[in-house]
Amino acid sequence: ENKAQLLEKYRSTYIAILDNTVVDHDREFSELAKRVYEKFGYQAIYMPFVQSEPAVLRIPSPRVGKHRVDDLRKEV
């Protein structure tokens, strides 16, 4: 609900959110995680990358040769 405000202040950085409050931010995720876990201990802390549109990952489907498909059908 406050995405516009977060984008204005933290665009292109990772933020650490604990109890609905931004407690830290950094351009490097590992540095942010290190500081936050040292300060607050190991607990559930939401650390998203702030960007206007979500990143889309395209993962190709594994290719299976026709002969392997025929073998798999025989097993079923």
Beta strands, then each sheet from edge to edge (+ up, - down):
strand 1: 14-18
strand 2: 21-26
sheet 1: 1+ 2-
end
